[in-house]
Amino acid sequence: MARRDKGEGTIFKRGDGRWCAKINVTMSNGEIKRVSVIKKDRAAVKAQLEEWSEQNKKRLPFVEENWTVASYITHWLNDVMPGKIRLSTFRRYKDLVHGYIIPGIGKIPLKDLGVHNLQTAIDNLVRQGVSSNTILKFRRTMSSCLTYAMRKEIIFRNVAQLVEIPKYAPKKVTPWTAQQALLFLQKTRNHRFHIAFAMMLNYGLREGEMRGLRWSDIDFANDKIHIRQQLDELSGEFYVGKVKTQASQRELSLISNIKQELLEIASNKSIEIPPFNHTDGFSMKDLLLVSDDGTPITYGELRWAFNLAIDNIGLPRITMHTMRHTTATLLKNMGVPVKDTQLILGHANILTTLRIYQHGDEEAQRDALNIIGSVLSGGSI
């Protein structure tokens, strides 16, 4: 056996000709364990032993399982995150993990993941034409996963916080004008989902809130609508749960045109409207929007019907979520205070209402500029 250098630890040559090193290390659970490394090259064994010795000196624990990025992020997604995030966030994470993260860096050992690995993966996505928004979410997902791994002392830095990504420029959202929104509601008056379209445009409801709304959430006696739950779906299964934020749990006035349409629907479909329940928990009982067989309406079904209606009318194509932007802008143009708009839309932060959901109106801007022009040319307001 070759003589070991001083401080090398136990390095020896095995009977099969390979080199082996052993050392005692402290695991993440506090247990002292003797680990070994076996390689053909003695220098490689020595380098590994020195790395472990340095980790011991820094009192950094060792991890039992040899995680790859793919195995760890799958564990994080399926075992750690359920119950901590909304289903819509889980779906987004799942799409990013399986669509971009695992194909790009999944085979890399988690402990070996470096800034250069992640930066290369991001640069490849840029070359492939992936949107800056998707790349931003890619980094956020990785950062969230790596932060959890740091808390578990599996890794000791979050490389996702060190990479560079393209500057994210949100897509310009152009909501409908009041005339376009009115035309849409007029042309879809006999549509099976007209009540959904009308309530989403009148109140700025989110899709999940609309699909989760129940007859028992509507207080017809006091003309109130209580937004208390949302309906979501994952892998073909429906789930009901709390709305996006505490501010999203709100009480709205039941305006006359919506009330009349709801009563007409109940009469035409022989629906016995249940009494309003102040303490009703989450449920899929007496949902307002259901299929012919009584099951909840899917996202796909509602969106497909919405897009088809727009195309048939010939209006500019918008997303269902853009109806919230339309509502916010209409409220602004009518002079509704921002605080009230925030409460109607259920925003937790008033800055969200200001920065994202209230858009400029070309006609209002033209009128304002005409007023300024009149004043500056010697006229009067």
PEWOSUL-V978913 format. One record per helix or strand of 2 or more residues. SS is the DSSP state (h for helix, s for strand). FROM is the first residue (numbers start at 1). LEN is the number of residues. If there is no record, write none. Layout:
[[SS:FROM:LEN] [SS:FROM:LEN]]
This chain:
[[s:10:4] [s:19:9] [s:32:8] [h:42:16] [h:69:12] [h:87:19] [h:110:3] [h:115:13] [h:132:20] [h:159:3] [h:178:10] [h:194:10] [h:207:6] [h:215:3] [s:218:2] [s:224:4] [s:230:5] [s:237:5] [h:246:3] [s:250:4] [h:256:13] [h:299:15] [h:322:12] [h:338:8] [h:350:8] [h:362:15]]
